[in-house]
Amino acid sequence: MSAERAERRRDVRQPYPRVIEYSLIPASDEKLKGVAVNISNSGLALYIFSHLIRGQEIHIRSFIPVDYRKASVRWVREIDEGILQAGFMFVG
């Protein structure tokens, strides 16, 4: 991570390697899975396996150690074919 990006963050992210189940908002019954990379009080990063766009909101169904369950996509980048990494900011 660049020093500039780290300086823009409100909170320090901690490693959090866990499988995370989520669904898309508006309400969707489809359960998707990602793998958390890290987490903070303001957001998290996930490896995901289906494309999301900036601004898309998700509902986090899995336990996470923060009070939020809704997050908004801030960025997405392709890691490999069918594997993406996305940064999320907690909302609401």
N, C-alpha and C positions, 0 to 999 in steps of 0.2 A: 504494500500500500504506500502511496506517495505521502510525503510529509505534509503536503498541502491538504490532501483529503483528510488525513488524521486530525489536522488542526481545525477543520470545519465541523467535525463531529462534536456534539454536545456531551456525549458520554463515552467512556472507554468501553470497548467491546471485549467480551470474555469468550474464550473457546466454549462451544456448546454443541458437540457432535452428537446429534440425536435425530431420529426419524421424526418428521413433523407432518401431521395430517392437516390438510386445509381444504377449504372450498372457496369458490369464487363468489363475489358479491356483484350484482344482486343475487339473492338466495339461489343456491344450486345444491341439489342433493348429491351431486357427484363429489366423491372424496378423492382428492389428489394427495400425493405424497412428495415430500422433498427431504433433503438432508441438511440440517442446520450446520452452519460453519461457525458462526459466532452470534452473540446476543448482547444487548445493552438495555438500559432503561428506555431508550428511544427507538430502537430498531433491531433488526437481525438480518443476516445474510443466509441464503439457502441455495443449495444445488437443487435445481428443478428439472423436470423432464418434459414439460410442455411449455410452449411460449406464452409469456405474459407481456403486456405493454405497460409503459410508464403511466402511472396514475390508476392502473387496475387495482381494485381493493380485494383483499382476501379475508376470510374468517378463519382463524387458527383454531383447530379442534383439539389439538394435543395440549398437554400441560406444558406451560413455559413459566419460568420463574419471575414473571412480571404481571401486572394487573391488566394488561391489554390483551384483547383477542382479535382486534381488527388492525390490519396493516395495509399500507399503500406502496405499490412498487415505485421505487426511485430510479433504479437502473437495472438493466439486464445485459449480460454479455454471454456469448457462446463460448463454452470451454472446449467442447468436442461435439461431434455429430450426435444430436439428441440430448446433450447435456448442457444446461445453462446455469449460470450463477446470477442470482438476483439480490439486490439490496432493498430492504423494506423499512419504512418508517411507521411506527405505531401511530394510530389515529383513534380519536374518540374515546 
